Amino acid sequence: MSRIQKLSEDLISKIAAGEVIERPFSVVKELVENSIDAGSSEIHVDVEEGGRKKIVILDNGIGMTEAEAQMCLERHATSKIRSDEDLFNIHTLGFRGEAMPSIAAISFMTLETIANSPQPPLNVRGGEEAIGVRFDIEGGKVLKKSASSLTQGTRISIERLFFNTPARLKFLKSKETEFSHISNWLESMALCRPDIQFTLKHQGKTELWAPAVDDLRWRIKDVLGEEIAEFSRRVDFKRGDMSVYGYVTDHRVTSTSSKSIFFL
């Protein structure tokens, strides 16, 4: 028998998932970035036990048709590039089409979506009537397809992450540590996109609520606190094709670690 064997599709999916998804934070990052790419103006993240038990992402983005939703579960299926020329002109946060199938392969996933226009506030139906679709998925396999009561956007629920890859599960840290990875990243994303409303809940408690604002200073206040916003000074510099802008705190606000530095 040859020493070189072709791997099964199941094993290929699990290996790919391990490359993309390292911990609950990876799930949140990939799905929130998809929500942003879908033109969402509101993104809600709800996690339990640091994401080890459950992660729910709800947005009011464009959403998908039934066919698109089924296709997004296939590896390397994406709406963000069409040709090799597009690789040199990427304006989205993701483009490889690996996140959804990778997450689905190592979890119990529920995907609900409805194809409509983005932007209206969540739970407010627009004039166009459409029927949402729901897929219940276990370890990458669709177990059930049904209608969804979702009125707009996309809702993805992830439970029992790494249930079939125990080596990954073993190396997860405490729920507090895992949640800190999620909250720290979402804070930086909220600072990067003050035009989007972000909500983060953990164990049912709201840990971050950042409504959409026009002024970055207001977003700094919502995310980092009133003191930091009050003692921040505007920075705006440009040379050639490179520009830097944002806020830095003056001498009245100091920190002992680099966690207080957000470079986006």
Phi and psi restraints in degrees (value plus and minus 20) as a CYANA .aco file:
   2 SER   PHI     -84.2   -44.2
   2 SER   PSI     122.2   162.2
   3 ARG   PHI     -93.1   -53.1
   3 ARG   PSI     -37.7     2.3
   4 ILE   PHI    -120.4   -80.4
   4 ILE   PSI      99.6   139.6
   5 GLN   PHI    -143.9  -103.9
   5 GLN   PSI     127.0   167.0
   6 LYS   PHI     -98.9   -58.9
   6 LYS   PSI     107.8   147.8
   7 LEU   PHI     -90.2   -50.2
   7 LEU   PSI     132.0   172.0
   8 SER   PHI     -91.4   -51.4
   8 SER   PSI     136.6   176.6
   9 GLU   PHI     -80.8   -40.8
   9 GLU   PSI     -55.9   -15.9
  10 ASP   PHI     -83.3   -43.3
  10 ASP   PSI     -65.0   -25.0
  11 LEU   PHI     -89.2   -49.2
  11 LEU   PSI     -57.9   -17.9
  12 ILE   PHI     -80.2   -40.2
  12 ILE   PSI     -62.6   -22.6
  13 SER   PHI     -84.3   -44.3
  13 SER   PSI     -60.8   -20.8
  14 LYS   PHI     -88.4   -48.4
  14 LYS   PSI     -58.0   -18.0
  15 ILE   PHI     -85.8   -45.8
  15 ILE   PSI     -64.2   -24.2
  16 ALA   PHI     -81.7   -41.7
  16 ALA   PSI     -60.3   -20.3
  17 ALA   PHI     -82.6   -42.6
  17 ALA   PSI     -60.3   -20.3
  18 GLY   PHI     -83.9   -43.9
  18 GLY   PSI     -49.2    -9.2
  19 GLU   PHI     -96.0   -56.0
  19 GLU   PSI     -51.0   -11.0
  20 VAL   PHI    -113.6   -73.6
  20 VAL   PSI     -59.5   -19.5
  21 ILE   PHI    -132.6   -92.6
  21 ILE   PSI      88.3   128.3
  22 GLU   PHI    -117.3   -77.3
  22 GLU   PSI     -51.8   -11.8
  23 ARG   PHI    -181.2  -141.2
  23 ARG   PSI     154.0   194.0
  24 PRO   PHI     -72.3   -32.3
  24 PRO   PSI     -57.2   -17.2
  25 PHE   PHI     -74.6   -34.6
  25 PHE   PSI     -58.6   -18.6
  26 SER   PHI     -81.3   -41.3
  26 SER   PSI     -58.1   -18.1
  27 VAL   PHI     -84.0   -44.0
  27 VAL   PSI     -68.6   -28.6
  28 VAL   PHI     -80.1   -40.1
  28 VAL   PSI     -65.6   -25.6
  29 LYS   PHI     -79.4   -39.4
  29 LYS   PSI     -70.9   -30.9
  30 GLU   PHI     -82.9   -42.9
  30 GLU   PSI     -63.2   -23.2
  31 LEU   PHI     -94.3   -54.3
  31 LEU   PSI     -58.3   -18.3
  32 VAL   PHI     -85.7   -45.7
  32 VAL   PSI     -59.5   -19.5
  33 GLU   PHI     -82.8   -42.8
  33 GLU   PSI     -58.2   -18.2
  34 ASN   PHI     -82.4   -42.4
  34 ASN   PSI     -60.3   -20.3
  35 SER   PHI     -83.0   -43.0
  35 SER   PSI     -61.0   -21.0
  36 ILE   PHI     -85.0   -45.0
  36 ILE   PSI     -64.7   -24.7
  37 ASP   PHI     -82.6   -42.6
  37 ASP   PSI     -44.6    -4.6
  38 ALA   PHI    -103.1   -63.1
  38 ALA   PSI     -14.4    25.6
  39 GLY   PHI      60.2   100.2
  39 GLY   PSI       4.2    44.2
  40 SER   PHI     -89.4   -49.4
  40 SER   PSI     124.0   164.0
  41 SER   PHI    -126.6   -86.6
  41 SER   PSI     -30.0    10.0
  42 GLU   PHI    -157.6  -117.6
  42 GLU   PSI     111.4   151.4
  43 ILE   PHI    -154.3  -114.3
  43 ILE   PSI     103.7   143.7
  44 HIS   PHI    -134.5   -94.5
  44 HIS   PSI     110.0   150.0
  45 VAL   PHI    -139.9   -99.9
  45 VAL   PSI     107.7   147.7
  46 ASP   PHI    -151.2  -111.2
  46 ASP   PSI     100.0   140.0
  47 VAL   PHI    -147.3  -107.3
  47 VAL   PSI     134.1   174.1
  48 GLU   PHI    -146.1  -106.1
  48 GLU   PSI     116.8   156.8
  49 GLU   PHI      32.9    72.9
  49 GLU   PSI      27.6    67.6
  50 GLY   PHI      47.4    87.4
  50 GLY   PSI      -5.0    35.0
  51 GLY   PHI      74.8   114.8
  51 GLY   PSI     -27.9    12.1
  52 ARG   PHI     -87.3   -47.3
  52 ARG   PSI     -57.2   -17.2
  53 LYS   PHI    -110.8   -70.8
  53 LYS   PSI     -64.1   -24.1
  54 LYS   PHI    -179.1  -139.1
  54 LYS   PSI     124.4   164.4
  55 ILE   PHI    -156.6  -116.6
  55 ILE   PSI     108.5   148.5
  56 VAL   PHI    -145.9  -105.9
  56 VAL   PSI     108.0   148.0
  57 ILE   PHI    -138.7   -98.7
  57 ILE   PSI     103.0   143.0
  58 LEU   PHI    -144.3  -104.3
  58 LEU   PSI     110.7   150.7
  59 ASP   PHI    -156.8  -116.8
  59 ASP   PSI     150.2   190.2
  60 ASN   PHI    -135.4   -95.4
  60 ASN   PSI      17.0    57.0
  61 GLY   PHI     -98.4   -58.4
  61 GLY   PSI    -184.9  -144.9
  62 ILE   PHI     -83.0   -43.0
  62 ILE   PSI     -56.4   -16.4
  63 GLY   PHI      57.8    97.8
  63 GLY   PSI    -198.6  -158.6
  64 MET   PHI    -154.9  -114.9
  64 MET   PSI     133.3   173.3
  65 THR   PHI     -94.8   -54.8
  65 THR   PSI     151.3   191.3
  66 GLU   PHI     -80.2   -40.2
  66 GLU   PSI     -62.8   -22.8
  67 ALA   PHI     -86.0   -46.0
  67 ALA   PSI     -61.2   -21.2
  68 GLU   PHI     -85.6   -45.6
  68 GLU   PSI     -60.6   -20.6
  69 ALA   PHI     -82.5   -42.5
  69 ALA   PSI     -60.9   -20.9
  70 GLN   PHI     -87.7   -47.7
  70 GLN   PSI     -59.0   -19.0
  71 MET   PHI     -87.4   -47.4
  71 MET   PSI     -54.4   -14.4
  72 CYS   PHI     -86.8   -46.8
  72 CYS   PSI     -34.3     5.7
  73 LEU   PHI    -105.1   -65.1
  73 LEU   PSI     -26.6    13.4
  74 GLU   PHI    -106.0   -66.0
  74 GLU   PSI     126.7   166.7
  75 ARG   PHI     -87.6   -47.6
  75 ARG   PSI     120.7   160.7
  76 HIS   PHI      41.5    81.5
  76 HIS   PSI      11.2    51.2
  77 ALA   PHI    -125.2   -85.2
  77 ALA   PSI     102.7   142.7
  78 THR   PHI    -167.9  -127.9
  78 THR   PSI     131.6   171.6
  79 SER   PHI    -117.4   -77.4
  79 SER   PSI     -17.7    22.3
  80 LYS   PHI    -120.9   -80.9
  80 LYS   PSI     -34.9     5.1
  81 ILE   PHI    -159.3  -119.3
  81 ILE   PSI     133.0   173.0
  82 ARG   PHI    -143.4  -103.4
  82 ARG   PSI     -49.3    -9.3
  83 SER   PHI    -165.4  -125.4
  83 SER   PSI     152.1   192.1
  84 ASP   PHI     -86.3   -46.3
  84 ASP   PSI     -44.7    -4.7
  85 GLU   PHI     -84.3   -44.3
  85 GLU   PSI     -51.3   -11.3
  86 ASP   PHI     -84.2   -44.2
  86 ASP   PSI     -42.1    -2.1
  87 LEU   PHI     -85.2   -45.2
  87 LEU   PSI     -39.1     0.9
  88 PHE   PHI    -121.7   -81.7
  88 PHE   PSI      -9.1    30.9
  89 ASN   PHI    -167.4  -127.4
  89 ASN   PSI      35.3    75.3
  90 ILE   PHI    -111.5   -71.5
  90 ILE   PSI     106.8   146.8
  91 HIS   PHI    -142.4  -102.4
  91 HIS   PSI      -0.9    39.1
  92 THR   PHI    -140.0  -100.0
  92 THR   PSI     145.3   185.3
  93 LEU   PHI    -100.6   -60.6
  93 LEU   PSI     -44.8    -4.8
  94 GLY   PHI    -154.8  -114.8
  94 GLY   PSI     139.3   179.3
  95 PHE   PHI    -179.0  -139.0
  95 PHE   PSI     -31.0     9.0
  96 ARG   PHI     -99.6   -59.6
  96 ARG   PSI     -42.2    -2.2
  97 GLY   PHI      55.3    95.3
  97 GLY   PSI       8.9    48.9
  98 GLU   PHI    -126.9   -86.9
  98 GLU   PSI     -38.6     1.4
  99 ALA   PHI     -83.0   -43.0
  99 ALA   PSI     -74.2   -34.2
 100 MET   PHI     -81.1   -41.1
 100 MET   PSI     -71.6   -31.6
 101 PRO   PHI     -84.9   -44.9
 101 PRO   PSI     -52.3   -12.3
 102 SER   PHI     -87.3   -47.3
 102 SER   PSI     -63.6   -23.6
 103 ILE   PHI     -87.1   -47.1
 103 ILE   PSI     -63.6   -23.6
 104 ALA   PHI     -81.9   -41.9
 104 ALA   PSI     -52.6   -12.6
 105 ALA   PHI     -87.5   -47.5
 105 ALA   PSI     -41.5    -1.5
 106 ILE   PHI    -146.0  -106.0
 106 ILE   PSI       8.6    48.6
 107 SER   PHI    -176.9  -136.9
 107 SER   PSI     155.6   195.6
 108 PHE   PHI    -118.6   -78.6
 108 PHE   PSI      91.3   131.3
 109 MET   PHI    -133.6   -93.6
 109 MET   PSI     119.7   159.7
 110 THR   PHI    -139.1   -99.1
 110 THR   PSI     101.1   141.1
 111 LEU   PHI    -132.8   -92.8
 111 LEU   PSI      99.4   139.4
 112 GLU   PHI    -142.2  -102.2
 112 GLU   PSI     114.6   154.6
 113 THR   PHI    -176.4  -136.4
 113 THR   PSI     137.8   177.8
 114 ILE   PHI    -164.6  -124.6
 114 ILE   PSI     113.1   153.1
 115 ALA   PHI    -102.7   -62.7
 115 ALA   PSI      91.0   131.0
 116 ASN   PHI    -178.3  -138.3
 116 ASN   PSI    -199.8  -159.8
 117 SER   PHI     -94.5   -54.5
 117 SER   PSI     124.4   164.4
 118 PRO   PHI     -97.8   -57.8
 118 PRO   PSI     156.2   196.2
 119 GLN   PHI      77.7   117.7
 119 GLN   PSI     -55.5   -15.5
 120 PRO   PHI     -83.4   -43.4
 120 PRO   PSI     133.9   173.9
 121 PRO   PHI     -77.1   -37.1
 121 PRO   PSI     129.2   169.2
 122 LEU   PHI     -78.5   -38.5
 122 LEU   PSI     126.5   166.5
 123 ASN   PHI      52.5    92.5
 123 ASN   PSI      -8.6    31.4
 124 VAL   PHI    -134.8   -94.8
 124 VAL   PSI      91.8   131.8
 125 ARG   PHI     -97.7   -57.7
 125 ARG   PSI     119.1   159.1
 126 GLY   PHI    -100.8   -60.8
 126 GLY   PSI    -192.6  -152.6
 127 GLY   PHI     -92.8   -52.8
 127 GLY   PSI     -47.4    -7.4
 128 GLU   PHI    -102.5   -62.5
 128 GLU   PSI     105.7   145.7
 129 GLU   PHI    -105.2   -65.2
 129 GLU   PSI     114.9   154.9
 130 ALA   PHI    -169.0  -129.0
 130 ALA   PSI     139.1   179.1
 131 ILE   PHI    -131.0   -91.0
 131 ILE   PSI     106.1   146.1
 132 GLY   PHI     -98.5   -58.5
 132 GLY   PSI     143.1   183.1
 133 VAL   PHI    -145.2  -105.2
 133 VAL   PSI     129.3   169.3
 134 ARG   PHI    -149.8  -109.8
 134 ARG   PSI     113.5   153.5
 135 PHE   PHI    -139.0   -99.0
 135 PHE   PSI     109.2   149.2
 136 ASP   PHI    -122.7   -82.7
 136 ASP   PSI     102.4   142.4
 137 ILE   PHI    -146.9  -106.9
 137 ILE   PSI     117.2   157.2
 138 GLU   PHI    -149.1  -109.1
 138 GLU   PSI      98.3   138.3
 139 GLY   PHI      37.3    77.3
 139 GLY   PSI      14.6    54.6
 140 GLY   PHI      69.4   109.4
 140 GLY   PSI     -27.2    12.8
 141 LYS   PHI    -124.9   -84.9
 141 LYS   PSI     108.7   148.7
 142 VAL   PHI     -93.3   -53.3
 142 VAL   PSI      97.6   137.6
 143 LEU   PHI    -111.2   -71.2
 143 LEU   PSI     -51.6   -11.6
 144 LYS   PHI    -175.1  -135.1
 144 LYS   PSI     121.7   161.7
 145 LYS   PHI    -143.3  -103.3
 145 LYS   PSI     114.0   154.0
 146 SER   PHI    -172.4  -132.4
 146 SER   PSI     153.9   193.9
 147 ALA   PHI     -97.2   -57.2
 147 ALA   PSI     131.2   171.2
 148 SER   PHI    -137.0   -97.0
 148 SER   PSI     127.4   167.4
 149 SER   PHI    -108.1   -68.1
 149 SER   PSI     -17.2    22.8
 150 LEU   PHI     -79.2   -39.2
 150 LEU   PSI     114.1   154.1
 151 THR   PHI    -114.5   -74.5
 151 THR   PSI     -37.4     2.6
 152 GLN   PHI    -187.6  -147.6
 152 GLN   PSI     139.6   179.6
 153 GLY   PHI      49.1    89.1
 153 GLY   PSI    -169.3  -129.3
 154 THR   PHI    -158.7  -118.7
 154 THR   PSI     120.3   160.3
 155 ARG   PHI    -147.0  -107.0
 155 ARG   PSI     103.5   143.5
 156 ILE   PHI    -142.8  -102.8
 156 ILE   PSI     105.7   145.7
 157 SER   PHI    -134.7   -94.7
 157 SER   PSI     109.2   149.2
 158 ILE   PHI    -138.9   -98.9
 158 ILE   PSI     104.2   144.2
 159 GLU   PHI    -147.2  -107.2
 159 GLU   PSI     132.6   172.6
 160 ARG   PHI      31.8    71.8
 160 ARG   PSI      31.8    71.8
 161 LEU   PHI     -77.8   -37.8
 161 LEU   PSI     116.7   156.7
 162 PHE   PHI      46.9    86.9
 162 PHE   PSI       3.9    43.9
 163 PHE   PHI     -81.5   -41.5
 163 PHE   PSI     -48.5    -8.5
 164 ASN   PHI    -130.5   -90.5
 164 ASN   PSI      -8.9    31.1
 165 THR   PHI    -151.1  -111.1
 165 THR   PSI      54.5    94.5
 166 PRO   PHI     -79.7   -39.7
 166 PRO   PSI     -46.2    -6.2
 167 ALA   PHI     -83.9   -43.9
 167 ALA   PSI     -60.2   -20.2
 168 ARG   PHI     -86.3   -46.3
 168 ARG   PSI     -62.9   -22.9
 169 LEU   PHI     -81.6   -41.6
 169 LEU   PSI     -56.9   -16.9
 170 LYS   PHI     -84.3   -44.3
 170 LYS   PSI     -50.3   -10.3
 171 PHE   PHI    -111.5   -71.5
 171 PHE   PSI     -18.3    21.7
 172 LEU   PHI     -89.3   -49.3
 172 LEU   PSI     126.8   166.8
 173 LYS   PHI    -109.7   -69.7
 173 LYS   PSI    -187.7  -147.7
 174 SER   PHI     -84.3   -44.3
 174 SER   PSI     141.9   181.9
 175 LYS   PHI     -82.0   -42.0
 175 LYS   PSI     -52.0   -12.0
 176 GLU   PHI     -86.7   -46.7
 176 GLU   PSI     -62.6   -22.6
 177 THR   PHI     -87.0   -47.0
 177 THR   PSI     -65.7   -25.7
 178 GLU   PHI     -82.9   -42.9
 178 GLU   PSI     -58.8   -18.8
 179 PHE   PHI     -87.9   -47.9
 179 PHE   PSI     -54.5   -14.5
 180 SER   PHI     -82.9   -42.9
 180 SER   PSI     -55.8   -15.8
 181 HIS   PHI     -82.9   -42.9
 181 HIS   PSI     -61.0   -21.0
 182 ILE   PHI     -86.8   -46.8
 182 ILE   PSI     -70.0   -30.0
 183 SER   PHI     -86.6   -46.6
 183 SER   PSI     -59.6   -19.6
 184 ASN   PHI     -82.6   -42.6
 184 ASN   PSI     -62.4   -22.4
 185 TRP   PHI     -89.2   -49.2
 185 TRP   PSI     -62.0   -22.0
 186 LEU   PHI     -86.2   -46.2
 186 LEU   PSI     -53.3   -13.3
 187 GLU   PHI     -81.2   -41.2
 187 GLU   PSI     -64.0   -24.0
 188 SER   PHI     -85.9   -45.9
 188 SER   PSI     -57.6   -17.6
 189 MET   PHI     -88.0   -48.0
 189 MET   PSI     -57.6   -17.6
 190 ALA   PHI     -83.7   -43.7
 190 ALA   PSI     -57.4   -17.4
 191 LEU   PHI     -88.3   -48.3
 191 LEU   PSI     -54.0   -14.0
 192 CYS   PHI     -92.0   -52.0
 192 CYS   PSI     -53.3   -13.3
 193 ARG   PHI    -146.4  -106.4
 193 ARG   PSI      54.6    94.6
 194 PRO   PHI     -86.6   -46.6
 194 PRO   PSI     -32.0     8.0
 195 ASP   PHI    -100.2   -60.2
 195 ASP   PSI     -25.9    14.1
 196 ILE   PHI    -132.8   -92.8
 196 ILE   PSI     117.2   157.2
 197 GLN   PHI    -103.4   -63.4
 197 GLN   PSI     107.2   147.2
 198 PHE   PHI    -137.4   -97.4
 198 PHE   PSI     117.9   157.9
 199 THR   PHI    -150.4  -110.4
 199 THR   PSI     114.6   154.6
 200 LEU   PHI    -149.4  -109.4
 200 LEU   PSI     104.7   144.7
 201 LYS   PHI    -139.7   -99.7
 201 LYS   PSI     125.0   165.0
 202 HIS   PHI    -155.0  -115.0
 202 HIS   PSI     104.7   144.7
 203 GLN   PHI      35.5    75.5
 203 GLN   PSI      14.1    54.1
 204 GLY   PHI      63.9   103.9
 204 GLY   PSI     -24.5    15.5
 205 LYS   PHI    -121.7   -81.7
 205 LYS   PSI     112.2   152.2
 206 THR   PHI     -92.8   -52.8
 206 THR   PSI      96.2   136.2
 207 GLU   PHI    -119.0   -79.0
 207 GLU   PSI     -43.8    -3.8
 208 LEU   PHI    -168.2  -128.2
 208 LEU   PSI     108.2   148.2
 209 TRP   PHI    -155.5  -115.5
 209 TRP   PSI      91.6   131.6
 210 ALA   PHI    -147.8  -107.8
 210 ALA   PSI      74.1   114.1
 211 PRO   PHI     -86.4   -46.4
 211 PRO   PSI     134.3   174.3
 212 ALA   PHI     -82.4   -42.4
 212 ALA   PSI     117.1   157.1
 213 VAL   PHI    -157.9  -117.9
 213 VAL   PSI     140.8   180.8
 214 ASP   PHI    -110.0   -70.0
 214 ASP   PSI     -45.6    -5.6
 215 ASP   PHI    -128.8   -88.8
 215 ASP   PSI     104.5   144.5
 216 LEU   PHI     -77.8   -37.8
 216 LEU   PSI     -51.7   -11.7
 217 ARG   PHI     -81.0   -41.0
 217 ARG   PSI     -56.3   -16.3
 218 TRP   PHI     -87.6   -47.6
 218 TRP   PSI     -56.9   -16.9
 219 ARG   PHI     -87.0   -47.0
 219 ARG   PSI     -57.2   -17.2
 220 ILE   PHI     -80.1   -40.1
 220 ILE   PSI     -60.8   -20.8
 221 LYS   PHI     -83.3   -43.3
 221 LYS   PSI     -63.8   -23.8
 222 ASP   PHI     -87.4   -47.4
 222 ASP   PSI     -55.6   -15.6
 223 VAL   PHI    -111.8   -71.8
 223 VAL   PSI     -65.2   -25.2
 224 LEU   PHI    -126.4   -86.4
 224 LEU   PSI     -32.0     8.0
 225 GLY   PHI      91.0   131.0
 225 GLY   PSI     140.3   180.3
 226 GLU   PHI     -87.1   -47.1
 226 GLU   PSI     -57.8   -17.8
 227 GLU   PHI     -82.7   -42.7
 227 GLU   PSI     -66.4   -26.4
 228 ILE   PHI     -84.0   -44.0
 228 ILE   PSI     -61.3   -21.3
 229 ALA   PHI     -83.8   -43.8
 229 ALA   PSI     -59.8   -19.8
 230 GLU   PHI     -85.6   -45.6
 230 GLU   PSI     -58.9   -18.9
 231 PHE   PHI    -121.4   -81.4
 231 PHE   PSI       3.8    43.8
 232 SER   PHI    -114.7   -74.7
 232 SER   PSI     126.5   166.5
 233 ARG   PHI    -143.0  -103.0
 233 ARG   PSI     118.9   158.9
 234 ARG   PHI     -89.5   -49.5
 234 ARG   PSI     117.4   157.4
 235 VAL   PHI    -141.4  -101.4
 235 VAL   PSI     110.4   150.4
 236 ASP   PHI    -168.5  -128.5
 236 ASP   PSI      90.0   130.0
 237 PHE   PHI    -158.9  -118.9
 237 PHE   PSI     118.7   158.7
 238 LYS   PHI    -161.8  -121.8
 238 LYS   PSI     116.9   156.9
 239 ARG   PHI    -165.7  -125.7
 239 ARG   PSI      98.6   138.6
 240 GLY   PHI      43.0    83.0
 240 GLY   PSI    -148.3  -108.3
 241 ASP   PHI    -110.7   -70.7
 241 ASP   PSI     -20.0    20.0
 242 MET   PHI    -125.1   -85.1
 242 MET   PSI     113.9   153.9
 243 SER   PHI    -156.7  -116.7
 243 SER   PSI     128.5   168.5
 244 VAL   PHI    -152.5  -112.5
 244 VAL   PSI     110.2   150.2
 245 TYR   PHI    -165.3  -125.3
 245 TYR   PSI     139.6   179.6
 246 GLY   PHI     133.2   173.2
 246 GLY   PSI    -169.8  -129.8
 247 TYR   PHI    -156.5  -116.5
 247 TYR   PSI     124.0   164.0
 248 VAL   PHI    -148.0  -108.0
 248 VAL   PSI     127.7   167.7
 249 THR   PHI    -103.1   -63.1
 249 THR   PSI     131.8   171.8
 250 ASP   PHI    -105.8   -65.8
 250 ASP   PSI    -188.4  -148.4
 251 HIS   PHI     -86.3   -46.3
 251 HIS   PSI     -32.3     7.7
 252 ARG   PHI    -100.2   -60.2
 252 ARG   PSI     -31.9     8.1
 253 VAL   PHI    -144.8  -104.8
 253 VAL   PSI      99.6   139.6
 254 THR   PHI    -149.0  -109.0
 254 THR   PSI     144.0   184.0
 255 SER   PHI    -164.2  -124.2
 255 SER   PSI     131.3   171.3
 256 THR   PHI    -115.6   -75.6
 256 THR   PSI     -21.2    18.8
 257 SER   PHI    -158.4  -118.4
 257 SER   PSI     144.4   184.4
 258 SER   PHI     -98.8   -58.8
 258 SER   PSI     -22.4    17.6
 259 LYS   PHI     -83.6   -43.6
 259 LYS   PSI     -39.1     0.9
 260 SER   PHI    -108.9   -68.9
 260 SER   PSI     -14.6    25.4
 261 ILE   PHI    -124.7   -84.7
 261 ILE   PSI     101.2   141.2
 262 PHE   PHI    -135.4   -95.4
 262 PHE   PSI      92.8   132.8
 263 PHE   PHI    -137.5   -97.5
 263 PHE   PSI      95.6   135.6
